[in-house]
Amino acid sequence: MTYHIARGDEKLGEFNDLDISAGLRDGTFQPTDLCWAANMTEWEPLSTQFQPPEPKPSVAEKAASSTEEVYWSTTARPGDLELATRIQRVLAWLVDWITLLPALIMLSQALHFEEFALKHQDSPRDQLPVEFQRHIEKVVAENPDSVLVPDLILMGIFLVNMVLLIRRGQTFGKWLIGIRIVKFQSGQKPGFVSVILLRTLVMGILTCLPYVGLGLYIVDLFGIFRHDRRCLHDMIADTMVIKSR
C-alpha cells in the first residue's frame, strides 16, 4: 500500500509500506510523522499504522539468539528481511519441477500416455476426460504394479515438500536456492493454513477453473514484477518470499 507522508507542514512524498518500515528503523521517518492512504479518513501518526522500531540488540544478544529464533521473531518486519530475487524464485520453481520430472516420465510410460494421445488425437474434446479415465482404469487393471514406483516417488516428494513448507516455509527447491516463505508484515512462520491450504490448494483450484483459470495463472506469474514481488498466491495467503539467513 502507498502512503502520503508529511512532517509538520512539509510533505515528504509517497512511500510504500516496506520503505516506511525500513525508514522508521534507520531514522528517515519518525513515529510522529503523519501518513494518509486511500482507505483512511484522516491523517494519522505513523505509530498508529506501523510498529515502532525495536532497539537494536547488542552483539552479545545477537550471539545468544540462534539463527532460527531471530528469523521467526514476532517483531520482524518486511524492512528487516531481504526479499528473494526474481531469479531465485524462478530457479526454485524450476528445481521443484525437475525433482518431479523422473517420476512423471515413469508414470507417463506406465500409463501409455503417448499411445492414448495418438489413438484419440481426432476425438472430440468433450469426450477426452471420459476416455482418459477409461484408459487409466484399463492399464491399472491389467498391470497394477506398473504405477506403484512412480506413485511412491511422487508421494514421497509431496510429503517432503509439505513437511518443509509447514516447518520451514520452504519446498526442496526453495531450500536449495536459499529462500523461504514468511507471513507478510510480521515475518513469522506461515504455517499449514497459509502455505498448504491458501497458497497451494486454493490457488491450484482457481487456476483449474474453466475460462478464467489461465488468466489467473498469468496474473499470478506477473505478480513477481511487483515492487514487493508478491504473486497472486502470496496475496491470497498473505505471504512473501525472502532470502534465508
N, C-alpha and C positions, 0 to 999 in steps of 0.2 A: 504494500500500500504506500502511496505517496503522500507526504505531509508538507504543508507550508510551515516554515519555522520563522519565528520573529523573536527579537531580543529588545524589549522596550519598544521604541518607535522604529527600530531598524529591522527590515525584513532580510533574513539570511538566505532565503531561496527555498526550493523544493527538494526534498530528500526522501529516499525510500527507508523502510524500517531497518534494513540491515545497516545502512550508513549511519542512521541515527543511533542505533545501539552501539556501534563502534565509536561514534563521536562522543557519546556520553562517557565512555571509558577513557578516551585519550584527551578529554578536556575541550574538544571542539565545540560541544554543546553542554549547556548547564541544565540541571533538572528544573530550574525556574524559567528556562526559555519556553515560549508559548508555541503551541502547534495547533494546526487545524487541517482536517481532511474532509472529504466529500460527505462522509457519513456522520460528521459531528455538527452539533447545533451551534457551538461557540468555541472560541479559542480556549485551550486548556494548557496548564504546565506540562512539560514533557514527563514529569514524575507521575502524572496520572495515567499515562499511556504506556510508559516504559519503566522497567525495573531499574532502580538506581544502581549504579556500578558498585560492585563489592570491592573492598580494599584488596590490593594485590597481595597474595600470600608471600611470606618470606621464603628464602632459599631452603631453610630447614623444613618449613611446612610443605613445600613442594616435594622435597625428598621423602617426607613421611607419607605422602599420598601415593598410592600406586597409580599407574597409568590408567587402568580401567576405572578406578574410583574417580579420578579427575575427569575422565572422558564422560562418564554418565552423571556428572554433577548436576544437581537440580538448579543450580544458579547459572548454568551455561546458557549463553545467548548466541544467536546467529553470528554476531560480530566476533565472538570468541573462537569460532570454528571456521576452518578454511573449506570453502566449497570444493567438491570434486570437479575436476576439469571435464569439459565435454568429451575430450579424447579418452579420459579414464572411464567415463560411463559407457561409452561405446565399446571400448576394449573389454570391460567387464561383461557386457551383454554378449559379445562375441564368444568369450570364454565359456559362458554358461551354455550357449547353443552348441559349441564344439564338443563339450563334455557329453551332450545328448546324442550327437551325431552317430557314433558307432552303434549304439543301441537302436536308434531309429532306422538305420540301414539294415540291421539284422531283422528288425520287426517287419520292414517292408519286404524283405526277401522271404521271410517265413509266411507272410500273408499273401504273397504273389501280387503285390500292388501293380507291378508293371503289366502282368498278364490281364488283370482286371481292367486297367486303363485302355489297353489295346482292344479288348473284347467289347468294351462299352463306349468307345470313343464317339460313336454315332447315336448313342441312346439319348432320349430326351432328358434334359437336366432334372426335371421334377421326379424322374424315376431312379436317378442315380443313388440317392440315400438308401432307398429300399433294396436295390440291387447290391449295393456295397455291404449292407448288413447281412444279406443272404450269403454273399461271397465269404465274408469273415466266418460266419457260423459253419459253413461247409468246410472251410480249411481247418478250423479248430476241431471240428468233429472228426475229420479224417486223421489229423495228427496233432493231438492236444499238446504234446511236448514241444512242438516247434516254436511256440511263442513263449515258453517258460523262461529261457535265459534272458532274452531282451526285456521281458516284463520285469524280471527280478532286478536287472540293471537299472531300468528306468525308475522302479520303485525305490531302489537304494539311493539314487541321485536325488529323487524327490525328498526322501526323508532327511538326507544330509543337509540339503538346502533349507528345509523347513526348520530344522533344529538350529542351524546357523542364523537364520533370519530372526527367530524368536529370541535366541540367547545373545546374538551379537549385532543384529541388524545387517547381516551380510549373506549373500549367496557365495558359492565357491568362487565364482568369477570376481565378485567384489572383494573377497578376502585376498585373492591372488593379486589383484591390481592395487589393493591398499585403500579401499574406500568403504563407506558403510552408510546405512540409513539411520537417521535420528528424527525425533519429533521436531517439527518446525517451532521456532520461538524458544522452546525450553531446552533443546539439545539432548533430551533424555532418550532412553531406550524406547523404541516404538512399541514393542510388544506384539502379541498374537493378533489382536483385532486389527491393528494398523497395517502390519506387513503381510499377513496372510488373508484376512477377510476383505479389507478395504483395498489395499494396494494391489493384491494379486487376483483374488476371486471376483470382486465386484468389477474391476477393470477388465478382466477376461470375459465376463458375461456381457458387458457393454460393447466390447469390440466384436462380439459374435452376433449382435443384433442385425437383422436384415435391414438394408438400405442405409442405416446410419452408422453401422459398426466400422466400416472402412474409414469414414470421415472422422470418427472419434479416434481411431488409431493414428491417423495422420496428425490430428491436433495434438495427440499425446506425444508423438515423436518431436514435433516442432516446439514443444514446451521447453526443450533443452536450450533453446536460444533466448529464453527469458533472462533478465538480469540475475535472478536467483536460481536459474537452471532447474526450476521445478516443472516437471511434466504433469499431465493431467492426472496420472495415478498418484503423484505426490500431493496434488490439491485435494483429491478425494480422501487420502489417508492422513492429511496434514503432516507430511514428512518432507525432508530434504536429504540430499546425499552429500556427504562431506568426506574429506581425506581422513584416514585413520591416523592416530598419533603414533 
